[in-house]
Amino acid sequence: MKKSFTLIETIVVVAVIGLTLPVLIGTIFILVRQQTKIIRLSQVKREGDYIINLMENTIRNRAISIHSGIPTEGNIVCKDAGSSSSGPPLYFLDKNGQWFGYLADSNSIASNSANPTINLTSSKILISNFSIDCSRKIIYSPASISLGFDICYDIGAGVCTLTRPEEIASLHYQTRIKLRNY
């Protein structure tokens, strides 16, 4: 007698494969999507941390005066108690007479202390809601700079919004910097 599979055994094997294969493919698809989001979110966090740390350390350690435009004696802001200045651009002057500042232009943050400006973000990262302003509460306290922005992963069309919220990789950064040399 020949040993072979019966029709019933073959149908059962095909049915089991037919039921388990979609589950397996669906699980693999979900894992790949989650891994993609993790990669995007880690790039957003890495670049956001880099930008906020660079700006915070540079402003805190180098700035000696704050200006509402390219530094001159007439446009110093936040030098009196109770004064404040809001909105970019704010420029800073260091002890060597060099000025520096940061601008948000075309969905990125750039350092405008060099000519030409230096972009601080990669092409896959978008910046929005950039704000920088200063305030001073009392005359002998140092000026305080408030800095904030939203950062997200660009999905290709220069936008961060998607139809599925689980694919969005964005973070909000905000800090307050007290000047040392003011």
LOVEXVO-76189 format. One record per residue: residue number from 1; residue in three letters; x negated, y, z negated of N, C-alpha, C, O in turn. Coordinates in steps of 0.05 Angstrom, whole numbers, m for minus. Atoms other than C-alpha are relative to their C-alpha. Layout:
N
   k   r     nX     nY     nZ    caX    caY    caZ     cX     cY     cZ     oX     oY     oZ
 NUM ALA      X      Y      Z      X      Y      Z      X      Y      Z      X      Y      Z
...
//
This chain:
182
   k   r     nX     nY     nZ    caX    caY    caZ     cX     cY     cZ     oX     oY     oZ
   1 MET    m17    m23      0      0      0      0    m18     25      0    m38     26    m15
   2 LYS     15    m24     m3    m25     69     20      8     20    m22     31     23    m28
   3 LYS     m6    m21     20    m32    123    m33      1     27     13    m17     35     27
   4 SER     m4    m27    m11     m5    190    m12     21     15    m16     34      4    m34
   5 PHE    m19    m17     14     37    248    m37     28     m4     11     31     m6     36
   6 THR    m28      1    m10    112    242    m33      9     28      6     m4     48     m1
   7 LEU    m11    m26     m7    155    298     m7      7     16    m25      3     40    m26
   8 ILE     m7    m14     25    179    315    m77    m25     11    m13    m25     34    m22
   9 GLU     25     m9     12    108    320   m104    m11     24     16    m21     43      4
  10 THR     10    m22    m16     88    366    m46     17     25     m4      6     47     m6
  11 ILE    m18    m23      5    149    411    m57     m5     12    m28     m5     36    m31
  12 VAL      6    m10     27    133    416   m132    m26     16      0    m27     38    m12
  13 VAL     26    m14     m1     60    436   m118      3     27     14     m7     47      5
  14 VAL     m4    m25    m14     82    489    m67     16     19    m17     10     43    m17
  15 ALA    m16    m17     17    134    516   m116    m17     12    m23    m15     35    m29
  16 VAL     17    m10     22     83    521   m173    m19     21     10    m23     42     m2
  17 ILE     19    m20    m12     33    557   m128     16     25      8      6     47      4
  18 GLY    m17    m23     m8     89    602   m102      8     17    m24     12     41    m20
  19 LEU     m7    m15     24    107    622   m173    m24     13    m14    m22     35    m24
  20 THR     24    m10     15     37    631   m202    m17     20     16    m29     38      5
  21 LEU     17    m17    m17      3    666   m143      9     29     m2     m9     47     m5
  22 PRO     m7    m29      3     45    731   m146     m6     11    m27    m14     34    m29
  23 VAL      7     m9     27     35    735   m221    m30      6     m2    m38     26    m13
  24 LEU     29     m3      0    m40    727   m212     m9     25     16    m26     40      7
  25 ILE      7    m23    m16    m44    778   m156      9     26    m13     m5     46    m12
  26 GLY    m10    m24     15     m1    828   m196    m18      7    m23    m23     31    m27
  27 THR     19     m5     22    m47    820   m256    m26     12     10    m36     31     m3
  28 ILE     25    m10    m11   m109    832   m214      4     29     10    m13     46      6
  29 PHE     m6    m27    m10    m76    894   m182      2     19    m23     m9     42    m21
  30 ILE     m2    m17     23    m59    923   m250    m27      5    m13    m33     28    m21
  31 LEU     27     m4     11   m130    912   m276    m17     18     18    m32     35      7
  32 VAL     15    m18    m17   m160    946   m215     10     29     m3     m7     47     m3
  33 ARG    m10    m27      5   m114   1006   m224     m9     12    m26    m16     36    m27
  34 GLN     10    m10     26   m132   1012   m297    m29      6      0    m38     26    m11
  35 GLN     29     m5     m2   m206   1007   m282     m5     26     16    m23     41      9
  36 THR      2    m24    m15   m198   1062   m230      6     25    m17     m9     45    m16
  37 LYS     m7    m22     18   m164   1107   m281    m22      5    m21    m29     27    m27
  38 ILE     21     m3     20   m219   1093   m332    m24     13     13    m37     30      0
  39 ILE     23    m12    m14   m273   1111   m281      5     29      5    m12     46      0
  40 ARG     m7    m28     m5   m237   1175   m262     m1     16    m26    m12     39    m27
  41 LEU     m1    m14     25   m225   1195   m334    m28      3    m12    m34     24    m24
  42 SER     28     m3     11   m298   1182   m354    m15     21     16    m31     35      4
  43 GLN     14    m21    m15   m322   1226   m297     11     27     m8     m5     46    m10
  44 VAL    m11    m25      9   m274   1281   m318    m11      8    m27    m18     31    m31
  45 LYS     11     m6     26   m297   1276   m390    m29      7      1    m38     25    m13
  46 ARG     28     m5     m3   m370   1274   m371     m5     28     10    m21     43     m1
  47 GLU      4    m27    m12   m365   1337   m328     11     21    m18      0     43    m20
  48 GLY    m12    m20     19   m319   1373   m378    m19      4    m24    m23     27    m32
  49 ASP     19     m3     22   m368   1359   m435    m25     15      9    m34     32     m6
  50 TYR     23    m14    m11   m426   1382   m392      5     30      2    m11     46     m7
  51 ILE     m6    m28     m5   m392   1447   m373      4     15    m26     m8     36    m30
  52 ILE     m6    m14     25   m367   1465   m443    m25      2    m16    m30     23    m29
  53 ASN     25     m1     15   m434   1448   m475    m20     20     12    m32     36     m3
  54 LEU     18    m19    m13   m474   1487   m424      8     29     m5     m8     45    m12
  55 MET    m10    m27      4   m430   1548   m429     m2      9    m29    m11     31    m35
  56 GLU      1     m6     29   m426   1545   m505    m28      6     m9    m33     26    m23
  57 ASN     28     m4      9   m501   1538   m516    m13     24     13    m27     39     m1
  58 THR     12    m23    m14   m520   1590   m464     11     26    m12     m5     44    m18
  59 ILE    m12    m24     11   m471   1642   m491     m9      4    m29    m17     26    m36
  60 ARG      7     m3     28   m486   1628   m564    m30      8     m4    m36     25    m21
  61 ASN     29     m4      5   m562   1628   m558    m12     23     16    m33     33      8
  62 ARG     13    m21    m16   m575   1680   m504     14     27      1      0     47      4
  63 ALA    m14    m25     m4   m521   1733   m503     m5     20    m23     m4     12    m47
  64 ILE      3    m21     21   m535   1799   m539     21     21      4     26     37    m15
  65 SER    m22    m18     m4   m480   1840   m508     20    m11     21     12    m28     38
  66 ILE    m21     10    m17   m414   1828   m472     10     23     17     15     45      6
  67 HIS     m8    m21    m18   m392   1868   m411     24     m8     17     28    m32     22
  68 SER    m23      6    m16   m329   1873   m370     m7     m1     30     11     m6     46
  69 GLY      9      2    m27   m369   1875   m305    m30     m4      0    m41    m11    m21
  70 ILE     29      2      0   m441   1872   m283    m11     19    m21     m4     43    m20
  71 PRO      7    m16     24   m476   1898   m346    m11     28      5    m31     31     20
  72 THR     10    m28      2   m484   1973   m355      7      9    m28     21     m5    m42
  73 GLU     m6    m11     27   m481   2016   m417     29      7     m4     39      5    m27
  74 GLY    m28    m10      2   m411   2040   m402     21    m22     m2     44    m16     m8
  75 ASN    m21     20      0   m375   1973   m398     m3    m22    m21      6    m44    m17
  76 ILE      3     19     22   m394   1939   m463     27     m4    m13     42     16    m18
  77 VAL    m25      6     13   m334   1904   m495     m5    m14    m26    m27    m26    m30
  78 CYS      2     14     25   m322   1876   m564    m23     10    m18    m35     m6    m32
  79 LYS     21    m11     17   m371   1922   m599     11     13    m25     m4     18    m44
  80 ASP    m12    m13     23   m322   1954   m648     19    m20    m13     29    m39     m1
  81 ALA    m18     17     15   m280   1922   m702     28      2     12     37     23     19
  82 GLY    m27      1    m11   m212   1900   m678      2      1     30     24      1     41
  83 SER     m1     m2    m29   m231   1904   m605      1    m28     12     m8    m47      0
  84 SER     m1     25    m15   m218   1850   m554      1      6     30      9     27     38
  85 SER     m1     m2    m29   m225   1838   m480      9    m27     10      1    m48      0
  86 SER    m12     25     m9   m186   1787   m441     m4     m4     30     m3     16     45
  87 GLY      0      7    m28   m194   1751   m376    m28      2     13    m44     19      7
  88 PRO     26     m1    m15   m252   1735   m330      0     23     19     22     32     27
  89 PRO     27      9      8   m300   1759   m310    m11     15    m24     m7     40    m26
  90 LEU     16    m12     21   m340   1773   m373    m29     m6      7    m35    m29     14
  91 TYR     28      4     m5   m414   1782   m364    m16      4    m26     m7     19    m44
  92 PHE     16     m1     24   m468   1773   m416    m28     10      7    m38      3     28
  93 LEU     28     m9     m4   m536   1807   m423    m17    m14    m21    m10    m14    m45
  94 ASP     18     13     19   m594   1770   m455    m23     19     m8    m24     41      3
  95 LYS     21    m18     10   m655   1798   m492    m21      7     21    m36     26     17
  96 ASN     20     m6    m21   m697   1796   m428     12     18     21     m1     24     42
  97 GLY    m13    m18    m19   m648   1842   m392     13    m15     24     21     m2     43
  98 GLN    m13     16    m21   m620   1785   m349     29     m3     m7     36     m7    m30
  99 TRP    m28      3      5   m545   1780   m341      9    m27     11     m3    m38     29
 100 PHE    m12     25     m9   m503   1718   m334     29      0     m6     39     15    m23
 101 GLY    m29      2      4   m430   1699   m330     10    m24     13     m4    m39     27
 102 TYR    m13     24    m11   m381   1646   m309     26      8     12     41     24      1
 103 LEU    m25     m6    m14   m325   1649   m259     13    m26      9     m1    m45     16
 104 ALA    m15     23    m11   m271   1601   m238      8      9     28     24     28     31
 105 ASP     m8     m7    m28   m265   1603   m162      4    m26     16    m12    m45     14
 106 SER     m7     23    m17   m233   1554   m114     m1    m27    m15    m14    m45     m6
 107 ASN     m3     25     15   m218   1501   m167    m26    m10    m12    m29    m34    m17
 108 SER     25      8     13   m288   1500   m197    m10     23    m18     m1     45    m16
 109 ILE     13    m20     17   m330   1536   m249    m28      4     11    m42    m15     16
 110 ALA     27     m6    m11   m392   1571   m224    m14     19    m19     m2     37    m32
 111 SER     17    m18     15   m449   1606   m259     m8     22     20    m20     16     41
 112 ASN      6    m21    m19   m457   1674   m226    m25     16     m9    m27     39     m1
 113 SER     25    m14      8   m524   1691   m258    m21     m2     22    m40     14     21
 114 ALA     20      3    m22   m562   1668   m196     14      9     26     38     11     27
 115 ASN    m10     m8    m26   m554   1691   m125     m9    m21     20    m33    m21     26
 116 PRO    m29      2      2   m518   1652    m95      9    m14    m26     m8    m24    m41
 117 THR    m11     12     24   m472   1627   m150     m5    m30      0     m6    m43     22
 118 ILE      5     29      3   m484   1556   m176     25    m13    m10     35     m6    m31
 119 ASN    m24     15      8   m425   1509   m178     m7    m20    m22    m26    m35    m19
 120 LEU      6     18     22   m423   1470   m244     16    m26      1     13    m43    m16
 121 THR    m17     24     m2   m373   1417   m221     m6    m14     26    m16     m3     45
 122 SER      3     15    m25   m375   1362   m169     24      4     18     43     17     10
 123 SER    m22     m4    m19   m330   1359   m109     26    m15     m7     47     m9      3
 124 LYS    m23     16      7   m283   1308   m141     14     10    m25     34     m2    m34
 125 ILE    m11    m11     25   m267   1351   m202     12     28      6      0     44     20
 126 LEU    m14    m26     m3   m217   1409   m203      3     13    m27      9      0    m47
 127 ILE     m3    m16     24   m215   1465   m255     24     18      4     28     30     25
 128 SER    m23    m19     m1   m152   1505   m271      3     13    m27     m8      3    m47
 129 ASN     m6    m15     24   m128   1554   m323    m25      8    m15    m26      7    m40
 130 PHE     25     m9     13   m198   1580   m337      5     27    m14     16     46     m1
 131 SER     m3    m25     14   m197   1634   m390    m25      5    m18    m36    m14    m30
 132 ILE     23     m8     17   m253   1671   m425      7     28    m10     12     46      5
 133 ASP     m5    m26     11   m242   1729   m473    m16      2    m26    m24    m17    m38
 134 CYS     16     m5     24   m277   1761   m532     17     16    m20     36     30    m13
 135 SER    m13    m16     21   m254   1791   m598    m20      4    m23    m40    m11    m26
 136 ARG     17     m6     23   m286   1821   m660     19     10    m22     33     30    m18
 137 LYS    m19     m7     21   m249   1824   m726     m9     23    m17      6     42    m22
 138 ILE     11    m22     17   m294   1868   m769    m27      9     11    m40     m6     26
 139 ILE     23    m13    m12   m352   1914   m753    m26    m16     m3    m42    m16     16
 140 TYR     25     13      5   m408   1872   m783      0    m30      7    m20    m44      3
 141 SER     m1     28     m8   m385   1804   m758     m8     m2     30     m4     17     45
 142 PRO      7      3    m28   m410   1776   m692     25     m3     17     46    m11      7
 143 ALA    m22      4    m18   m365   1777   m632      5    m29      4    m12    m46      2
 144 SER     m9     28     m4   m326   1714   m617     11     m3     28     27     13     37
 145 ILE     m9      5    m28   m316   1686   m547     18    m25     m1     11    m46    m11
 146 SER    m18     22     m3   m256   1642   m533     m2    m10     29     m1      6     48
 147 LEU      4     12    m26   m265   1594   m475     18    m24      3     20    m40    m15
 148 GLY    m17     23     m4   m216   1545   m445      5     m5     29      4     13     46
 149 PHE     m6      8    m27   m200   1507   m382     12    m28      1      8    m43    m18
 150 ASP    m10     27     m5   m164   1446   m355    m17    m12     22    m24      2     41
 151 ILE     17     13    m19   m204   1395   m316     14    m26      8     24    m40     m9
 152 CYS    m13     24     m9   m177   1338   m273    m15    m12     24    m32      2     36
 153 TYR     12     14    m23   m197   1288   m220     15      6     25     40      3     25
 154 ASP    m13     m6    m26   m183   1308   m148      6    m25     15    m12    m41     20
 155 ILE     m8     24    m15   m144   1254   m112     m4      3     30      1    m16     45
 156 GLY      6     m3    m28   m162   1283    m45     11     25     13     m2     36     31
 157 ALA    m12    m23    m14   m116   1340    m26     m4     26    m16     10     46    m10
 158 GLY      4    m24     16   m143   1391    m76     21      3    m22     25     26    m32
 159 VAL    m20      0     21    m89   1373   m126     m4    m22    m20    m17    m43    m13
 160 CYS      3     20     20    m87   1334   m190     27    m14     m7     27    m34    m21
 161 THR    m26     11      7    m13   1318   m193      6    m24     18      2    m22     42
 162 LEU     m8     24    m15     12   1250   m172     29     m7     m7     40      4    m26
 163 THR    m27      9      6     80   1217   m170      0    m18    m24     20    m20    m39
 164 ARG      1     18     22     57   1166   m221    m19     11    m22    m43     15    m17
 165 PRO     17    m12     21     32   1196   m287    m23    m17    m10    m42     m7    m21
 166 GLU     21     18     10    m10   1135   m304    m25      3     17    m46     m7      9
 167 GLU     24     m4    m17    m58   1155   m247    m14     26     m5    m35     31      6
 168 ILE     11    m27      5    m71   1226   m272    m23     m2    m20    m19    m14    m42
 169 ALA     22     m1     18   m139   1236   m304     m7     30     m5    m22     42     11
 170 SER      5    m29      6   m141   1306   m336     m4      4    m29      7    m11    m46
 171 LEU      5     m7     28   m165   1338   m400      1     30     m3     m3     45     16
 172 HIS      1    m29      6   m160   1406   m433    m23      5    m19    m27     m9    m39
 173 TYR     23     m8     17   m222   1439   m463      4     28    m10     13     45      4
 174 GLN     m3    m26     12   m222   1497   m511    m20      2    m22    m24    m17    m38
 175 THR     19     m4     22   m274   1526   m558     m2     29     m6      6     47      9
 176 ARG      6    m27      9   m292   1588   m597    m29      2     m6    m40    m15    m21
 177 ILE     28     m2      3   m363   1613   m596     m7     26    m15      2     48     m6
 178 LYS      9    m24     14   m393   1661   m647    m28      6     10    m46    m11      9
 179 LEU     26     m8    m10   m452   1700   m618    m20      3    m22    m13     13    m44
 180 ARG     21     m2     20   m517   1696   m656    m15     26      1    m23     37    m19
 181 ASN     17    m23     m5   m553   1755   m626     15     27      3      3     47     11
 182 TYR    m17    m24     m5   m496   1806   m624     m4     21    m21      8     42    m20
//
